[in-house]
């Protein structure tokens, strides 16, 4: 079974459980797929990969917003701004990975591997 066929099965499982599309197929996943990456729906990813996916898009976005509206005018050193963005992205990633892990347990979703059989 190809990756796309398994992904379609995963989306069908999520839809049957009433999980909305913006949760099962968030914008960042669609963007990563358009860039050629094979990213599973986050309910079927590992905890750490889910954390990484969220941290990768959130940290730069948050850093840019904070730099424009706060850090630039406060005179924050760029190294401290970068450190703050990394820490914030890490915390956000952990929180979102926890949400997805909880949702996977709540809905008793199957493993990614079992979708291929």
N, C-alpha and C positions, 0 to 999 in steps of 0.2 A: 504494500500500500504506500502511495506517495505521501509526502508531507502535506500537500494541499488537500488530499482526500481525508487524511486524518484530521486536519484542521477543520474541514467542513463538518465532520462527525462531531468534533468537540463543540463547535458553534451550535449544532443541532441539539446536543445534550444540554448546553447552557440555556438555549431557548425553551426547551421542554421544562426546565426548572423555573422558568419565569425570570431569568436573569436578563436585564435589558441590554440592547446592543451597545450602548455607550459604556457599559461595564465589561461586556465580553469582548468587544472590539474597540478599545479606546483609540483616540486619534493618533497617539504616538506609535501604537502598534501598526496601524495602517501606513504611517509614514515610514517606519522601519522596513516594512515589507516592500514598499515602493522603492526603497534604497537597495533592495535585493537581499535583505536579511530574512532568515527563516525563524520567526518568533512565534512560539505557541501562544494561544490565548492564556492570559496570565493565571487563570484558575488551574492550568495544567503545567505551569512552570514551577521550577524549584523555588523555595523561599528566597534564596540568595540571588538568583537570576531576576526574580521579580523586583527585589530591592534595587538591584543594579539598573534595571530598565527604568524604573521611576527616578532614581537618583540622577541618571545621565541626562534626562530631559529637564528635570526640575531645577537642579543646581544652577545651570547657566541662565535659565530664564529668571530665576529668583535673583541671581547676582546682577543681571542687567537692570532689573527693576529697582533693586536696592541702590545700585550705583547712581542711577539717574535721579532718584527721588531722595536719597538720604546720604549715602556714603560720600559722594562727590562734594556735597556742601559741608559735610562734617570734617572733611580733610582726612578721611580714613585712608591709611596706607594700602596700596593695592594688594600687598601680600596678606594683610589681615582680611581684606575683602574676599580674597580667594579662599583663605582658610574658613571664613564664615560660610561661604557658599558651599564648600565641600562638606562641612559639618551639617549644614541645613539640609543639603541633598541627601546625605547619609541617613539623617533622622527621618526625613520624609519617605525615603525608600523603605526603611525598616517598618514604618507605620503602615504604608500601603501593602507591603508584603504580608504583614500581619492581618490586614483586612482580607486579602485574597485567601490566605491560609484558613482563616476563620470561615469564610464563605464556602470554601471547598469542603470543609468538615461539616458545616451546617447542612449543605445540600447533598452530602454523601456522594460526591462526584467520583467517577472512576479515574484510574490513573491514565496517563497519556499512552503508556504502552498497551493497555487493554483496549484502547480504541482501534488498534490495528488488527485485532483478531475478530 
